[in-house]
């Protein structure tokens, strides 16, 4: 079965614009906001959101060593964690990732955050929520809900890494 495209470049841009407005509305402005992208594509999405939320610090939060599936899954090399200069203590931290699936990556991100400081509140923004949660985790800001079967694969391709801009399912 071939992959079918569900989001194109314009759809992704529109979803990120909507998410940025929702973040501002729920936070009543940009005060004390910090965006932390989860490598790899979550970091790029966080940077794009940060460009729309002018003045909001953007960083990266590597969760590789906090994952509970390291023994079963081959993992990528850890990426550097980059916390903005103001830190996260007392801030509203928006975790940004490309696809929310089981919730295990976000659980690892929450563990990693607890080692770095104490945010006032943590929210989650994802480009795609595909369902199939294994943990009680829910995104606060979602670009597209995309119900899928467990056998299907969601691929997010971003221009900076993949040379194309789309989300496919197949």
RAMORA-V614246 format. One record per backbone hydrogen bond with DSSP energy under -1.0 kcal/mol. NH is the residue of the N-H (numbers start at 1). CO is the residue of the C=O. If there is no record, write none. Layout:
nh;co
NH;CO
NH;CO
This chain:
nh;co
4;169
6;167
7;167
12;8
13;9
14;10
15;11
16;12
17;13
18;14
19;15
20;16
21;17
22;18
23;19
24;20
25;21
26;22
27;23
29;24
33;30
34;92
35;57
36;94
37;59
38;96
42;38
44;40
45;41
46;42
47;43
48;44
49;45
50;46
51;47
52;48
53;49
56;53
59;35
60;82
61;37
66;63
67;64
73;69
82;60
87;84
90;118
91;88
92;32
93;121
94;34
95;123
96;36
97;125
100;128
107;103
108;104
109;105
110;106
111;107
112;108
113;109
114;110
116;113
117;113
120;91
121;91
123;93
125;95
126;141
127;97
128;98
129;144
130;100
134;102
135;102
137;135
140;124
141;124
143;126
144;127
146;129
152;149
155;168
157;166
161;158
162;158
163;159
166;157
167;7
168;155
169;4
170;153
